[in-house]
């Protein structure tokens, strides 16, 4: 008699992140001796600023290695909300903020708190793949809004308005945007907030790249305080402070939802490590010199990669306004994005992501991360040019 192992059917509704899968494949090729230029992963190539590292070391030496409250240590939450109030001119209390082990738990726990089976969730396409994954996992209906290159990778108002229904529970917004680097304007946000007021849905605003912006000032959900009871600000330390491995993020929301998120933290994670919370306080309120230098360097890389991409025959590359990605259009070559991804890796030694890793609207595009050195950018695009010349 054969033994059969049963797994929960909900697992079939979970997606993944192609970036990590492609990185693993690239590492295998490197182990076999192949030279690979890595432009797939959304991770700054800088080390965490020294003042943040020193704050964590000091916290460890002082014994901050025990449980905190599930929403975070009281003093740390007070310092975090101090940063939020300084930045946005708000007047919130520590009770409006929940510290989490990375920003992803904010997405997952907020979805658990707000979305029932059968609800409709509006989200960007192309967009961060975990949005679609979580919506599917909760048996809600994914309702994508398309971000078009011709419109600066922003939504079209008339198209967005058609997507809203009486079943809309949440709209997910991401600006600056992964994978395109697009940035929403104040007028874009006004459309979103007006729709949320009219149709009574929540806004989950992923602003993880809000400090990596190259033109003008960041506009986000906190620019509309009158809607605060219906919004969740998702932010974290990974991108701005080169702290991907520290796993540190936070949610800002109304008191009732913060209580639910705290309960979910109790059930899922207990709490976020206290010494990393303390490092996070230093990140937000300490010296910003290294961060400012990092953003300046990203800006120089942005100029370099956009110019190099647009110099490739048959390739069009939009100039991103934020984050550290370009989303060039390779459709003139007639290859599916996934085929181009695989051939660039295996034949050219360049690891970059198919646009379809971010949704169907990414067909014909590729995402290249410029969170890598200028030398790698030049070498990577030299290899891409040689590959395209052979098609």
N, C-alpha and C positions, 0 to 999 in steps of 0.2 A: 504494500500500500504506500503510495507516494504521499509525502508530507507536502502540504501547500501552505505558503505563508501569505497571509492577508494583510494588505495595507489599506489605509483609509483612502477612499475615492477622492477626497479633497486634494490629495497630493497631485493628482493629474491636472489640477487647475492652477498650479503654481508655475510661473515662468522662471527665467534666470537672467543673468547679465552676460551678454556675449563677450564683453570686454575681458572678463576674468577667464572665460573659456578660451578665447583667442590668445591671451597672455600665456596660459598653460601650454598651448600648442607651440607658441613661439619659443618658450623655454626648452621644450623637448628638442626643437630644431637646433637651438644654441648648444645644448648638451651633445648633439651629434656633430658639432663643429661648424655649423652654418652661421654666418654673420647676419644679425637681425637688427634693424633700426626700429625701436619701439615708439610707436605713435598711437597706441591703442588705449592706454589706460589713463583715466582722469585723475592723475596724482601729481602734485607738484614735485619737481625733482630737487627741491630745496630741502634742507634739514629744518626741523622745528627751531624757531628762534631761541637763542641761548637763554634769554630771561625766562621763557616758559619752562624750558628744561630745568633751569636752576630752581624755579618755584616748585616743580614736582619733586626734585631731589630733597629740598628743604622739608617739604610735606612728609616725605617718606622718613626722613631722619627724625621728624617730630612725632612719628607714630600715627599719622593719619591713614591708617590701613584697615579701619573697621567699618561696619555698616553705618550708613547715614539713613535718614528718612528716604522713602522711596522716590520722592520728588526731588531729592537732593538735600545736602546739608543746609540748614537754615541760613547760616552766614553767607554761604556761597550763593544761594538763591537771592539774597538781598543784594549782593554785589553784581550778579548777573542782571537783575532788574534795574539796578543803577545804570548799567551800560545801556539797556534798552531805553530807559527814560531820557538819558542824555542824548542818545542818537536820534530818537524819534519825537522828542518833546512830549512824551506821554506822561501819565501820572499813575502808573500801575504799581501794584505791590508784589512782593515776592510770591504771594499765593497765585499770581497769574502765570507763573513760570515753572516748568517741569524740566529737570536736567535728565538727559537720557544717554545711554552708551552708544553714541553715534546718532546721526540724524534719521537713519532708516526707521528706528522704533517710533519716531514721531509720526511718520507716514503710516506705519502698520497699526499703531495703537489708535491713531485718530480715525483711520478707516474702520477699525473694529468698533469704535465708539459711535460712529455716525452713520454707517451704511448697513442696511438690512438687505437680505435677498430680494431681488426684484427692483430695487432702487436703480436709478440711472445716475451715472457719474460721468461728468464731462471732463475730458483730459486732453493734453496736447499730442498731436501726431504730426511729425515725429516728436518723440518725447522719451524721457527716462523710462526704460522698460519695466521697472518695478511698479510704476503706476498701473499699467494694464494688468500686470500679474496680480496685484492685490485686489483690484476690482473683480477680476475673474474668481479669485480664491473665495471671495465673500458672496459669490453667486449674484452679484449685481450686474447691470448691463453697462458695458463700456460704450461711451458715446464720444468718439474722437472729434476734436476740432482741428482742422488742417492748418498748418503753418506753411505759407507759401514763400518761396524764394523771391518771387516778383513783388511781394509785399513786405520785404525785409524780415521774413520768417516771423511775421505777426499774423494774428487772425484777421479775417474780414468780418466786420460787424454784422452785416446782413446774414452771413452764414452762421455765425455764433448764435444769433437770436433764434434761428430756426431749430437749433438743437435743444433748447430749453423746453421742458414739459412739466406737467404737474407731478411727475415722478422724479424729477431732478433732485437729488439729495445733496450733492457736493460738486463743486467745480475745482479741479486742480490746476493751479497756475504755477509756472516756473519762469522767473525772469531775474537776472540773465539766464538764458536758456541752454540746456544741454539736450541735443547735440549741436545746435546751430550757432550759438553765441548771440542770438537775437535778444533784443531788450524791448519791453513794453513801454509805451509812453503814458503820460498822465491821462490822456484822453482814452487810451485803451483801458486803463484801469477804471476810469469813470464808467465806461460801458459795462464792465464786469460788475462793479459794485451796484450800479443801477439795476441790472438784471437780478442780482442777488436780493436786493430789497423788494423788487416787484414780485419775484417768484419764491422768495423765502427759502433759499438754499444756502449751504455753507460754502465758504471759500477756504481751501487749503493752499497756502502760498509757500512754495518751496523757494526760499531766497538764499540758498547755500552759497551762491556766487555773488552776493550783493556787494561785497567789498572789492570784487574784481571787475571793475567797470572802467571804460576808457574815455567816454564822452559824456559830459553832463553829470548830474546827480542821480543817484539811485531813487527810483520811485517804486514803492511796493504797497502791500496791503495796509501797513501802518500809516500810510498817508491819508487814510480814510477812517479816522477814529470813530465816526458816527456808526460804523458797521461792526464795531469790535465784538459785539456779542455773537456774531455769525462768522468769525474768522479764526483761523489758526495760522500763526507764523511758524514755519519750520526753518531752523537755521542750525549751524554747527561750526565746528572748528577745522574740519578736515582740509578744506580748500584754501581758505584765507591764511591759515597759520601753518600749513604743511604738517597737519596733525592727523593724517588718514589713519595711522595705526593706533592712535590714542583712543579712538571710539568715543567721541564726545559731541553731543548735540543738545538741542533744547527746543521746547515748544512754548509759545506765548499765546494765551487764549483766555476766555472768560473763566470765572472761578468754578462754575459747575463742571465744565469740561475738564479743567485742570484736575479736579477731584477724580473724575473717571480715568484720566490718563495716569494719575498716581496709583489708582487701584490696579490698572493693567500693568504698571511697572512692578507693583508688589507681586503680582502673579507670575510675571514673565522674567524679571531681572533682579528682583529685590531692590537694587539701587545701582547707581553708577559709582565706580571707584572714587573714593574721596580725594585721593591725591591727584587724580586727573581733574576732578572738579576744581581743585585749588589751582592747578596749572591753567585751567580754563579761565578763571578769574584774572590771572596775570595776562593771559592772551587778550582778553577783552579790554582791560583797563590799564595794562602796563604799556611800556614803550612800544610804539608802532613802527619804528625805523626800519626794521628788517622786512616787515610786511609791505611798507611803502616801496622799498627797494625791489621786492619781489614783483609787485604789480608793475612797476616801471619796466622791469626786464620782460615780463609777459607782453607788455605793449610793444616793445622792440621786436620780440619774436612774432607777434601778430602782424606787424608791418612786413616783416621778412617773409613769412609763410604765405600771406595773401598775395604779395607781389610774385613770389616764385610759382604759386599755384596758377595765377592768371597768365603766367608766361608759358604754361604747358599747352601745347596745341589741343584745341577742342575742349578745354576745361574752363568752367566758370566758377569763380569763388567769391561768395558774398563776404563783405568786410564785417566781422563780428564786432559788436559793441560791448560785449562782456564775456565772462568766463574765459576758458583757454582752449577753445575748439574752433576749427573751421569745418565747414560742411560743403565741400566743393561738388559741383555737378559734373559727373562723368558720362552722362547719358548719351552723348554724341558717339561714344564708342560701341554702343549696342550691347554691352555686357550687363547681365544682372549684377546687382551690387554684391551679392554673396559670392558669385563666381570671381568678380574682381578682387574682393577681399582675399579669397583663398589663393588666387594666382599671384597677387602682390606678395603674400607671405612666402609661398613656396618657390616662386620663380625670381622675385626681385629682392627678397629678404627685407620687406617692409611690412610691419604689422600695424594695420589700420582697420577700422571697423566699417562693415557694410552699413549703409544708411538704413536698411531694412531691419537692423538690430534694434531700431528705435521706432519701428512701425511701418506700415505699408506706404505711407507718404514719403518715406526715405528711399524708395526705389530710384536708382540712378545716381544716388549720392554716396559719399564716403565721409566718415568722420575721422579727422586727423587731430590728435591732441598736440598742442605746442607747449605743453608742460614738460619740455625736454630742451636740451641745449641747442643753441643756434647751429653748432656744428652738425648735430644729428638731423636738424631740419634740412640743412643744405644737402647732406649726404642722402637722406631719405628721399628727397624730391629729385635728386640726381638719378637715383635708382628708378623712381617712378617714371621719369622722362624716358630712360632707356627702355623700360618695359613697354610703354605706350608706343614708342617708335617701332617696336617689333610686332605690333598687332596688325 
